[in-house]
Amino acid sequence: MFYSESEARSLVIEAGHRLIKEGLIARTWGNISARISEDEFIITPSGMAYETLKPSDLVKVKTIDLSYEGDIKPSSEKGIHAISYILRPEISFVIHTHQFYASVIGIDGKDQGFAAGTEYGLPGTDKLKNNCMKSIAAHPGCKAFFLQGHGALCLGTSIDDAFEVAQKLEEDSKAVFDSVLDIGSEFGVTTMEDKSLFLDHARKYGKRLKAYIDDFAQIFGVSVDISKKRSEICSGEDAEA
């Protein structure tokens, strides 16, 4: 199925608002696209907030060579969207999310029964695109993929299907998290929401917080000395993300 260009632009804007509302994204991270033909798709721009995006801010990209027109730069992850459409003709909507539990479970890029893993590649690189290509090709019936150290890729035959994939992925990832991980054993933390207690223990025992997710690493480097005051680590939108 192909969307008309105007419909695709409207649906991508709608999807951005839904991602924020449902907690599947943080800040300007992640990206969304909709297919408008065999050769082109509409995708979110690089670095613009979802809350204020207009249809005219979205970028039309060619799947074969990732070329585009205009002055607005498309998402750096346009390559993994293009390869999704090329390998999966039935797919019409693609979302790269930063949903919480899938990001945690997907840190090592391993397959789970409900989602396929993808080997690591830096964001926006050919290595990431090629690793996604290998995984998508190797799992022809799969719509949910863990991007190692970088969230998830959710494919859908429509916008609603893509969101159902993302929501089911989060439910299944949370079930694995709850059954396997025991955070309290090392840090005395009983819930992931108890961030303050986690940092208190980390400072007390001289821990460094490793950047398991790429977006954290891009802001702070590969690790952070959390013996410092919390306000010196991060604050505001970065802390929430």
C-alpha positions in Angstrom: 0.0 0.0 0.0 1.2 3.5 -0.9 0.0 6.7 0.8 -0.6 9.8 -1.2 2.1 12.4 -0.4 -0.3 14.7 1.5 -1.7 11.8 3.5 1.8 10.5 4.3 2.8 13.9 5.6 -0.2 14.2 7.8 0.2 10.6 9.2 3.9 11.1 10.0 3.0 14.3 12.0 0.2 12.3 13.8 2.7 9.5 14.5 5.1 11.9 16.2 2.5 13.1 18.6 1.4 9.5 19.3 5.0 8.5 20.0 5.3 11.3 22.6 1.9 10.6 24.2 2.6 6.9 24.5 6.1 7.3 25.8 7.9 5.6 22.9 10.3 8.4 22.2 12.3 11.1 23.9 13.2 14.6 22.7 14.0 14.7 19.0 15.4 11.1 19.0 13.9 8.4 16.8 12.3 8.9 13.4 9.2 8.1 11.4 8.5 7.5 7.7 5.6 6.6 5.3 5.9 5.1 1.9 4.4 7.1 -1.0 5.6 4.9 -4.0 7.9 2.1 -4.8 10.7 4.6 -5.1 10.0 7.3 -2.4 9.0 7.9 1.2 8.3 10.8 3.5 10.5 11.0 6.6 10.9 13.3 9.6 13.7 15.8 9.5 16.9 15.8 11.5 16.8 17.5 14.9 13.3 19.0 14.9 10.9 18.6 17.8 7.9 16.4 17.1 5.5 18.8 18.9 6.1 21.6 16.4 6.6 19.8 13.1 4.6 20.9 10.1 3.9 18.8 7.0 6.1 21.1 5.1 9.0 20.2 7.4 9.0 16.6 6.3 11.4 15.4 3.6 10.7 13.3 0.5 13.5 10.7 0.0 14.3 8.3 -2.8 14.8 4.7 -1.6 17.4 3.8 -4.1 20.0 6.4 -3.4 18.7 8.4 -0.4 18.7 11.6 -2.4 16.2 14.4 -1.5 15.3 17.9 -2.6 15.2 21.1 -0.6 17.1 22.7 2.3 15.7 20.6 5.1 17.9 17.7 6.0 16.1 14.3 6.5 16.8 12.0 9.5 20.3 10.6 9.5 18.6 7.2 9.8 16.9 7.4 6.4 19.0 4.5 5.3 17.4 2.0 7.6 13.9 3.2 6.5 14.9 2.8 2.8 16.2 -0.7 3.3 13.0 -1.6 5.2 10.9 -0.6 2.2 13.2 -2.2 -0.4 13.3 -5.6 1.4 9.6 -5.6 2.5 7.3 -4.4 -0.2 4.3 -4.9 2.0 5.5 -2.4 4.6 4.1 1.2 4.3 5.1 2.7 7.7 8.3 2.6 9.7 9.1 3.9 13.2 12.5 4.0 14.9 11.6 4.2 18.6 13.5 4.7 21.8 10.9 2.9 23.9 12.2 2.1 27.4 12.0 -1.7 27.9 12.9 -2.6 24.3 15.9 -0.3 24.5 17.0 -2.2 27.7 16.4 -5.7 26.4 18.0 -4.8 23.0 21.2 -3.5 24.5 23.1 -6.7 23.4 21.3 -6.9 20.0 20.3 -10.6 20.6 17.2 -12.2 19.1 14.2 -12.8 21.3 11.2 -14.9 20.4 9.2 -11.8 19.7 11.8 -9.6 18.0 15.0 -10.0 16.0 18.3 -8.5 16.9 20.5 -6.3 14.8 24.3 -6.0 15.2 25.8 -2.7 16.3 26.5 0.2 14.0 26.9 3.9 14.8 23.7 5.9 14.1 23.4 7.2 10.5 26.2 5.0 9.2 26.3 2.4 6.3 27.3 -0.2 8.9 24.0 0.3 10.7 22.1 0.2 7.5 23.9 -2.9 6.3 23.4 -4.7 9.6 19.7 -3.8 9.5 19.5 -5.2 6.0 21.1 -8.5 7.1 18.6 -8.9 10.0 15.5 -7.9 8.0 16.5 -10.2 5.2 17.1 -13.1 7.6 13.7 -12.6 9.4 11.2 -12.1 6.6 8.1 -12.5 8.8 9.4 -10.2 11.6 8.2 -6.6 12.1 10.1 -5.7 15.3 13.9 -5.4 15.5 16.2 -4.5 18.3 18.9 -2.0 17.2 21.8 -2.9 19.5 22.4 0.0 21.9 20.0 2.2 20.0 16.3 1.4 20.6 14.1 -0.4 18.1 12.8 -0.5 14.6 9.1 -1.2 14.0 7.6 -2.0 10.6 4.0 -1.8 9.7 1.6 -2.3 6.8 0.0 1.0 8.1 0.5 3.5 10.8 -1.8 1.6 13.2 0.0 -1.7 12.5 3.4 0.0 13.2 2.1 1.2 16.5 0.7 -2.2 17.4 4.1 -3.7 16.7 5.8 -1.1 18.9 3.3 -1.6 21.8 3.5 -5.3 21.6 7.3 -5.1 21.5 7.3 -3.0 24.7 4.9 -5.4 26.5 7.0 -8.4 25.6 10.3 -6.6 26.5 8.9 -5.6 29.9 8.0 -9.2 30.6 11.5 -10.3 29.8 12.9 -7.5 32.0 10.7 -8.4 34.9 11.5 -12.1 34.8 15.3 -11.8 34.3 16.8 -8.6 35.8 17.2 -8.0 39.5 18.4 -4.5 39.8 18.2 -4.5 43.6 20.9 -7.2 43.9 23.7 -4.7 43.2 22.4 -1.2 43.9 19.5 -1.8 46.3 17.0 -0.4 43.8 13.7 -2.1 43.7 12.1 -0.1 40.9 13.4 1.6 37.7 11.6 4.7 38.7 13.7 5.1 41.9 16.4 7.1 40.0 17.5 9.0 43.1 18.3 5.9 45.1 20.2 4.5 42.2 22.5 7.6 41.9 23.0 7.7 45.7 24.3 4.1 45.7 26.3 4.7 42.6 28.1 7.7 44.2 28.6 5.8 47.4 30.4 2.9 45.8 32.3 5.0 43.2 30.4 3.7 40.2 30.6 5.0 36.7 27.5 5.0 34.6 28.2 3.3 31.3 26.5 4.8 28.2 24.5 1.7 27.0 22.4 3.8 24.7 24.0 5.8 21.8 22.1 9.0 22.5 23.5 9.2 26.0 27.0 8.6 24.6 26.6 11.4 22.1 25.8 13.8 24.9 28.3 12.7 27.6 30.8 10.3 26.2 31.1 6.5 26.8 30.7 6.9 30.6 29.9 9.4 33.2 31.5 9.9 36.6 28.5 9.9 38.9 30.4 10.7 42.0 29.6 14.3 41.2 26.4 16.1 42.1 23.3 15.1 40.1 23.0 18.5 38.6 26.5 18.2 37.2 25.6 14.9 35.4 22.6 16.2 33.4 19.4 18.2 33.9 16.2 19.2 32.2 15.3 17.5 29.0 18.5 15.5 28.8 17.9 14.0 32.3 14.3 13.1 31.5 15.3 11.5 28.2 
